[in-house]
Amino acid sequence: MIVKEMADELSLNMVAAHVVSNNLSLYVGYSNDAFPSTGASTTLQVTTNSYRILMDAFTKLYLKSTVRNIPIRRVGLSANSVQDECFEQYSFFVDPEVMEKDRMITQSVNQIKARYGKNA
């Protein structure tokens, strides 16, 4: 699903820029103006740039706000209220060790893409 790939790219960009967010928005535009554009936004309980949390939130927004029987032409994802990484918060329901491991993996992916190109 394209939303998952876009959420992955957004997470990679946020980790590279050392920023986090707790407010996410999704925009869906349909082909030939057959249906008005839809969108949704959500505020997360934590301020993060974790791929797992962003993907889950964007998937829920997509399922909640998208009309499934109309062809889609445009999809846009955005992270709002972006802050420096020093403001990142953890939740009681998320293991900080798992979050740190995810961050290290994301940083490694960013380094590989920087060295071998964005399609690596």
LOTORPA-822843 format. One record per residue: x, y, z of N, C-alpha, C in turn; residue in one letter; residue number from 1. Coordinates in steps of 0.05 Angstrom, whole numbers, plus 5000, padded with zeros to 4 digits. Atoms other than C-alpha are relative to their C-alpha. Layout:
BEGIN
((X; Y; Z); (X; Y; Z); (X; Y; Z); "A"; NUM)
...
***
This chain:
BEGIN
((5017; 4977; 5000); (5000; 5000; 5000); (5018; 5025; 5000); "M"; 1)
((4984; 4976; 5003); (5027; 5068; 4981); (5003; 5016; 5026); "I"; 2)
((4999; 4984; 4975); (5011; 5099; 5048); (5022; 4989; 5018); "V"; 3)
((4978; 5011; 4983); (5059; 5051; 5083); (5027; 5009; 4989); "K"; 4)
((4974; 4991; 5011); (5115; 5069; 5035); (5005; 5029; 5005); "E"; 5)
((4998; 4971; 4994); (5101; 5143; 5044); (5006; 5005; 5029); "M"; 6)
((4995; 4997; 4971); (5100; 5135; 5120); (5029; 4992; 5006); "A"; 7)
((4972; 5008; 4997); (5167; 5099; 5115); (5019; 5022; 4992); "D"; 8)
((4983; 4978; 5010); (5197; 5155; 5074); (4998; 5024; 5019); "E"; 9)
((5004; 4977; 4981); (5168; 5208; 5122); (5017; 4994; 5025); "L"; 10)
((4984; 5007; 4976); (5199; 5171; 5181); (5030; 5002; 4995); "S"; 11)
((4972; 4997; 5007); (5266; 5167; 5146); (5009; 5029; 4999); "L"; 12)
((4993; 4971; 5001); (5265; 5241; 5132); (5000; 5013; 5027); "N"; 13)
((5002; 4989; 4973); (5244; 5258; 5203); (5025; 4992; 5017); "M"; 14)
((4976; 5009; 4985); (5301; 5216; 5233); (5025; 5014; 4990); "V"; 15)
((4977; 4987; 5011); (5351; 5247; 5185); (5001; 5030; 5009); "A"; 16)
((5001; 4972; 4992); (5328; 5317; 5205); (5000; 5004; 5030); "A"; 17)
((5000; 5000; 4971); (5327; 5299; 5279); (4976; 5015; 5011); "H"; 18)
((5025; 4988; 4991); (5254; 5320; 5288); (4980; 4979; 5007); "V"; 19)
((5022; 5017; 4993); (5192; 5289; 5319); (4974; 5015; 4998); "V"; 20)
((5026; 4987; 5002); (5118; 5302; 5315); (4979; 4984; 5015); "S"; 21)
((5022; 5015; 4988); (5054; 5284; 5350); (4973; 5005; 4985); "N"; 22)
((5024; 4994; 5015); (5004; 5309; 5298); (5005; 4993; 4970); "N"; 23)
((4997; 5011; 5027); (4994; 5274; 5231); (4975; 5006; 4983); "L"; 24)
((5022; 4995; 5018); (4951; 5290; 5170); (5002; 4983; 4975); "S"; 25)
((5001; 5015; 5024); (4929; 5250; 5110); (4980; 5014; 4981); "L"; 26)
((5017; 4988; 5020); (4900; 5278; 5045); (4997; 4979; 4977); "Y"; 27)
((5005; 5018; 5022); (4867; 5235; 4990); (4984; 5014; 4980); "V"; 28)
((5014; 4988; 5022); (4847; 5263; 4923); (4992; 4978; 4980); "G"; 29)
((5010; 5021; 5018); (4804; 5222; 4876); (5002; 5009; 4971); "Y"; 30)
((4996; 4993; 5028); (4809; 5218; 4800); (4975; 5013; 4988); "S"; 31)
((5021; 4987; 5016); (4768; 5261; 4753); (4979; 5015; 5017); "N"; 32)
((5019; 4986; 4983); (4735; 5299; 4810); (4974; 4985; 5004); "D"; 33)
((5024; 5016; 4997); (4687; 5241; 4817); (4989; 5002; 5029); "A"; 34)
((5008; 4998; 4972); (4686; 5252; 4892); (5017; 5021; 5012); "F"; 35)
((4983; 4980; 4988); (4710; 5309; 4935); (5023; 4988; 5016); "P"; 36)
((4977; 5010; 4985); (4778; 5301; 4967); (4993; 4996; 5029); "S"; 37)
((5005; 5006; 4972); (4779; 5271; 5036); (5027; 5002; 5015); "T"; 38)
((4976; 4998; 4984); (4828; 5277; 5092); (4993; 4996; 5030); "G"; 39)
((5004; 5003; 4972); (4838; 5266; 5165); (5026; 5007; 5014); "A"; 40)
((4976; 4995; 4984); (4886; 5284; 5220); (4996; 4988; 5028); "S"; 41)
((5001; 5012; 4974); (4903; 5255; 5287); (5023; 5011; 5017); "T"; 42)
((4979; 4992; 4981); (4942; 5274; 5349); (5008; 4975; 5015); "T"; 43)
((4990; 5024; 4987); (4986; 5219; 5377); (5004; 5006; 5030); "L"; 44)
((4995; 4997; 4972); (4995; 5207; 5451); (5030; 5006; 5006); "Q"; 45)
((4971; 4996; 4996); (5071; 5210; 5442); (5010; 5017; 4977); "V"; 46)
((4986; 4985; 5021); (5118; 5255; 5403); (5022; 4982; 4990); "T"; 47)
((4982; 5021; 5009); (5157; 5209; 5358); (5006; 5004; 4970); "T"; 48)
((4994; 5003; 5029); (5189; 5194; 5290); (5003; 4971; 4993); "N"; 49)
((4998; 5028; 5003); (5183; 5119; 5297); (4983; 4990; 4976); "S"; 50)
((5014; 5011; 5023); (5164; 5082; 5233); (4975; 4984; 5009); "Y"; 51)
((5023; 5017; 4991); (5120; 5033; 5272); (4976; 5016; 5008); "R"; 52)
((5023; 4984; 4990); (5078; 5086; 5305); (4988; 5017; 4977); "I"; 53)
((5010; 4983; 5022); (5073; 5131; 5243); (4985; 4982; 4980); "L"; 54)
((5014; 5018; 5019); (5054; 5072; 5198); (4973; 4992; 5010); "M"; 55)
((5026; 5008; 4988); (5000; 5049; 5246); (4980; 5023; 5000); "D"; 56)
((5018; 4977; 5000); (4971; 5119; 5253); (4990; 5007; 4972); "A"; 57)
((5008; 4993; 5027); (4971; 5133; 5178); (4982; 4978; 4988); "F"; 58)
((5017; 5021; 5010); (4940; 5065; 5163); (4972; 5003; 5012); "T"; 59)
((5026; 4995; 4988); (4884; 5079; 5212); (4986; 5024; 4988); "K"; 60)
((5012; 4977; 5013); (4873; 5148; 5182); (4990; 4993; 4972); "L"; 61)
((5008; 5008; 5027); (4871; 5118; 5112); (4974; 4984; 5000); "Y"; 62)
((5024; 5017; 4999); (4820; 5065; 5131); (4976; 5015; 5009); "L"; 63)
((5023; 4984; 4989); (4777; 5116; 5168); (4990; 5020; 4979); "K"; 64)
((5008; 4977; 5016); (4776; 5171; 5115); (4997; 4995; 4970); "S"; 65)
((4999; 5004; 5029); (4783; 5139; 5046); (4975; 4985; 4990); "T"; 66)
((5022; 5014; 5013); (4726; 5119; 5000); (5013; 4979; 4982); "V"; 67)
((4985; 5022; 5012); (4747; 5051; 4974); (4992; 4994; 4971); "R"; 68)
((5009; 5009; 5026); (4706; 5043; 4910); (5005; 5022; 4978); "N"; 69)
((4994; 4979; 5019); (4732; 5107; 4875); (5030; 5001; 4996); "I"; 70)
((4971; 4999; 5005); (4800; 5110; 4840); (5013; 5024; 5013); "P"; 71)
((4985; 4979; 4987); (4852; 5151; 4877); (5022; 5011; 4982); "I"; 72)
((4979; 4987; 5016); (4897; 5201; 4842); (5022; 5011; 5016); "R"; 73)
((4980; 4987; 4984); (4934; 5237; 4898); (4998; 4991; 5029); "R"; 74)
((4999; 5006; 4971); (4956; 5219; 4968); (5022; 5017; 5012); "V"; 75)
((4980; 4983; 4986); (4992; 5265; 5016); (5000; 4994; 5029); "G"; 76)
((4996; 5005; 4971); (5020; 5252; 5085); (5016; 5024; 5011); "L"; 77)
((4984; 4979; 4988); (5046; 5306; 5132); (5002; 4996; 5030); "S"; 78)
((4996; 4999; 4971); (5074; 5312; 5201); (4999; 5029; 5008); "A"; 79)
((5004; 4973; 4991); (5051; 5375; 5236); (5012; 5004; 5028); "N"; 80)
((4989; 4994; 4973); (5077; 5409; 5300); (5027; 4986; 5004); "S"; 81)
((4974; 5013; 4999); (5147; 5386; 5285); (5018; 5014; 5021); "V"; 82)
((4982; 4990; 4979); (5197; 5394; 5343); (5027; 4985; 4998); "Q"; 83)
((4974; 5013; 4999); (5269; 5377; 5356); (4998; 4973; 5015); "D"; 84)
((5000; 5027; 4988); (5285; 5305; 5377); (5002; 5000; 5030); "E"; 85)
((4997; 5000; 4971); (5301; 5326; 5448); (4973; 5001; 5014); "C"; 86)
((5027; 4999; 4988); (5225; 5334; 5459); (4985; 4973; 4996); "F"; 87)
((5013; 5025; 5004); (5211; 5261; 5442); (4990; 4988; 5027); "E"; 88)
((5012; 5012; 4976); (5165; 5226; 5492); (4996; 4970; 4996); "Q"; 89)
((5005; 5028; 5001); (5157; 5153; 5508); (4973; 4994; 5014); "Y"; 90)
((5026; 5008; 4989); (5093; 5117; 5526); (5005; 4976; 5019); "S"; 91)
((4998; 5024; 4983); (5082; 5065; 5580); (4995; 4974; 4984); "F"; 92)
((5008; 5023; 5016); (5057; 5019; 5525); (5021; 4993; 4979); "F"; 93)
((4979; 5005; 5020); (5120; 5023; 5482); (5026; 4997; 5014); "V"; 94)
((4975; 5005; 4988); (5186; 4993; 5502); (5022; 5019; 4989); "D"; 95)
((4979; 4981; 5009); (5242; 5046; 5499); (5023; 4986; 4985); "P"; 96)
((4978; 5015; 5013); (5293; 4993; 5479); (4992; 4994; 4971); "E"; 97)
((5009; 5006; 5027); (5251; 4974; 5418); (5000; 5026; 4984); "V"; 98)
((5000; 4974; 5014); (5243; 5048; 5400); (5029; 5008; 4992); "M"; 99)
((4972; 4993; 5005); (5319; 5058; 5405); (5011; 4982; 4978); "E"; 100)
((4991; 5019; 5021); (5332; 4996; 5362); (4988; 5009; 4973); "K"; 101)
((5012; 4990; 5024); (5283; 5022; 5310); (5014; 5025; 4990); "D"; 102)
((4986; 4976; 5008); (5318; 5089; 5310); (5028; 4994; 4988); "R"; 103)
((4974; 5007; 5011); (5386; 5056; 5299); (4997; 4987; 4972); "M"; 104)
((5005; 5012; 5027); (5357; 5015; 5241); (4994; 5021; 4980); "I"; 105)
((5007; 4978; 5018); (5327; 5077; 5210); (5025; 5017; 4993); "T"; 106)
((4976; 4985; 5006); (5393; 5114; 5217); (5018; 4985; 4981); "Q"; 107)
((4984; 5016; 5018); (5429; 5056; 5184); (4989; 5001; 4971); "S"; 108)
((5013; 4998; 5026); (5379; 5057; 5126); (5006; 5027; 4987); "V"; 109)
((4993; 4974; 5010); (5391; 5132; 5119); (5029; 5001; 4990); "N"; 110)
((4972; 5000; 5008); (5466; 5121; 5116); (5004; 4984; 4974); "Q"; 111)
((4998; 5016; 5025); (5459; 5067; 5063); (4989; 5015; 4976); "I"; 112)
((5011; 4984; 5022); (5414; 5112; 5021); (5017; 5023; 4993); "K"; 113)
((4982; 4978; 5006); (5462; 5169; 5028); (5025; 4991; 4984); "A"; 114)
((4976; 5010; 5013); (5520; 5126; 5005); (4994; 4988; 4972); "R"; 115)
((5005; 5015; 5024); (5487; 5084; 4950); (4977; 5011; 4983); "Y"; 116)
((5023; 4989; 5015); (5428; 5127; 4928); (4974; 4994; 5013); "G"; 117)
((5026; 5003; 4986); (5356; 5134; 4949); (4985; 4974; 4994); "K"; 118)
((5014; 5025; 5007); (5334; 5069; 4915); (5015; 4976; 5011); "N"; 119)
((4985; 5023; 4988); (5384; 5026; 4954); (4985; 4986; 5021); "A"; 120)
***
